[in-house]
Amino acid sequence: MSLTRDTLERVALIIRKQAQAARESEIQKEVLCAQNDFVVLNVFKRIDVKGRQGIDSLDLVSFFRD
């Protein structure tokens, strides 16, 4: 089974965007861990801005964008 060039380009774009997102996430983790006063609970509280005692992917996206 062969894929069309258009399909291959779309798949490549998806893979590239996922790789870029993963790289950005790793950079943000490194920045957070480099802080001397880094406390996981404080980060959780910053991410859980709605106070739901839980976080989801949208909360993480908002946190990393901020």
ZISULWO-V798120 format. One record per residue. RES is the residue in one letter. SS is DSSP state (h for helix, s for strand, l for the rest). PSI is psi as a letter, one per 20 degrees, with the letter a starting at -180 (999 if undefined). BURIAL is I if it has 9 or more other C-alpha atoms within 8 Angstrom, else O. Layout:
res->RES ss->SS psi->PSI burial->BURIAL
res->RES ss->SS psi->PSI burial->BURIAL
This chain:
res->M ss->l psi->p burial->O
res->S ss->l psi->q burial->O
res->L ss->l psi->q burial->O
res->T ss->l psi->r burial->O
res->R ss->h psi->g burial->O
res->D ss->h psi->g burial->O
res->T ss->h psi->g burial->O
res->L ss->h psi->g burial->I
res->E ss->h psi->h burial->O
res->R ss->h psi->g burial->O
res->V ss->h psi->g burial->O
res->A ss->h psi->h burial->O
res->L ss->h psi->g burial->O
res->I ss->h psi->g burial->O
res->I ss->h psi->g burial->O
res->R ss->h psi->g burial->O
res->K ss->h psi->h burial->O
res->Q ss->h psi->g burial->O
res->A ss->h psi->g burial->O
res->Q ss->h psi->g burial->O
res->A ss->h psi->g burial->O
res->A ss->h psi->g burial->O
res->R ss->h psi->g burial->O
res->E ss->h psi->g burial->O
res->S ss->h psi->g burial->I
res->E ss->h psi->h burial->O
res->I ss->h psi->g burial->O
res->Q ss->h psi->h burial->I
res->K ss->h psi->g burial->O
res->E ss->h psi->g burial->O
res->V ss->h psi->g burial->O
res->L ss->h psi->g burial->O
res->C ss->h psi->h burial->O
res->A ss->h psi->i burial->O
res->Q ss->l psi->p burial->O
res->N ss->l psi->h burial->O
res->D ss->l psi->k burial->O
res->F ss->l psi->p burial->I
res->V ss->l psi->p burial->O
res->V ss->h psi->g burial->O
res->L ss->h psi->h burial->O
res->N ss->h psi->h burial->O
res->V ss->h psi->g burial->I
res->F ss->h psi->g burial->O
res->K ss->h psi->h burial->I
res->R ss->h psi->h burial->O
res->I ss->h psi->h burial->I
res->D ss->l psi->m burial->I
res->V ss->l psi->h burial->O
res->K ss->l psi->i burial->O
res->G ss->l psi->k burial->O
res->R ss->l psi->j burial->O
res->Q ss->l psi->k burial->O
res->G ss->l psi->q burial->O
res->I ss->l psi->q burial->I
res->D ss->l psi->a burial->O
res->S ss->h psi->h burial->O
res->L ss->h psi->h burial->O
res->D ss->h psi->g burial->I
res->L ss->h psi->g burial->I
res->V ss->h psi->g burial->O
res->S ss->h psi->g burial->I
res->F ss->h psi->g burial->I
res->F ss->h psi->h burial->O
res->R ss->h psi->h burial->O
res->D ss->l psi->999 burial->O
